[in-house]
Amino acid sequence: MSAELGGRNGRQGKLSQWLRGRRPKETGADDGGREALLLAAAGAGLPLAPAAHPAPGYRCSCDRVGCPTPARHPVSFAWQTQSTTDRAQIERWARHQPQANFITATGMVHDVLDMPLEAGREALERLLASGIEVGPVAESDDGRLLFFTLTRGTPEDEDEWWPCELDCHPETMDEHPGLRWHCRGSYVLVPPARLPGDQSVHWVRGLEHPLPDPLSLLEILTDAGARYAGEEPDHAGAGWPLRH
């Protein structure tokens, strides 16, 4: 069951292979595995909606000329209300749209901390070595590592949260080349997903791992991101969503 849920099951041997750059052959990437992984994501509480897929010539299936995020965006402007964990609906989408990618809407059940791949790998090693619970992690071949966490939610008093410069919305992703925090109003591709150029988004730690509190990961992720950018981390700055 573990392998079915996560593709890669997160065992130390396979993780070590991945960290050394010898990623084992992706499992569950065929059409049958695709539906099983999508249903597993929905079963874990991740709300899903159909997304675009690659078209020949590095284009997007949406046929928008110069699409800025080919194969990485929802097909409907109503994706936030359309997103669901309903098994029957997801089965219908998956079978009627066999090439479609799927997005998962963040800020409902889960958030995603989105790191540059090199910094994310360093952070993952440190988190595991420190014994910190790490939840599902996905890798995107375009150079990002995605840490799935519990959502920080919507506090009753919005003033309890400092403004967070890490918050990432789909239309502002280019403004956040370092650490991106996908929360309310954002989304990410959920594995398995295909990108232009025979690239993919796939699990490196599967959905059998419980979603952690995002704040338990944030210090190490911030440190790794700062080193990646050649900067000193500022844990007291506005980038931290700390309570007053």
C-alpha positions, 0 to 999 in steps of 0.5 A: 500500500505504501508504494501505491500511495507514494510511488517511491515509498520514502525508504532510506535506500531509495532516498539515499539513491535520490540524494546522490542523484541516481533517482530510481525509475518512477513507479506508478507513472503509467495511466493506471498508476496515475488514477491510483495516485490521484485518488490517494491524494484525494483520500489524503484530503488534497482537493484536486481539479483538472489542469492543462497538459503539455502539447507538442513543441513545448506548448500548452494544451490551453492553446494560449499563445505564449502561455506563461505556465504551460501545463502548470495551470488549471483548465477552469477559472473556477478551480477554487470552487471546483477543487474536490476530494470526491472520489467519483468526480476525480475518477470521471475527470481522470478517465475523460481527460486522460492527458490532463494534469491535476492541481491541488488547491492550497490553503484549505487542508494543506499548504506547500513550501516550495524550494529551489531543488538544490536548497530543498535537497539540503533542507530535506537531509537536515530535517531527516537527520534532525529527526523532524517529521517531514510529510509528503515531498514532491520533486518537479523536474523544472528545479523545485522541491515541494514540501506538503504541510498542514495549512496555517489556516485562517485565524479568527483575527487576521491581525494575529499574523504578520504579513508574509512575503513568502506567500505565493500566488500563481500569478506572482511566482516569478517574484519569489525565486527562493522559498515560496509559501503556497497558501490561500488562493494558490495551487501546485501540480499534484503528482503524477504530472507531466511538464513540457520537454518530457519532464514530470512532477513526482513524489519522493516521499509519499502520502503515507507520511502525515502532513506536518506543521509548516512552522516545524520545517520553516527554520531549516528551509529558510536557512537552506534557502538563504545559503542557496541565495548567498544571503544571511537568514533573517528569522525575525523579518517579515518573511516569518508568519509568526504570531504576535 
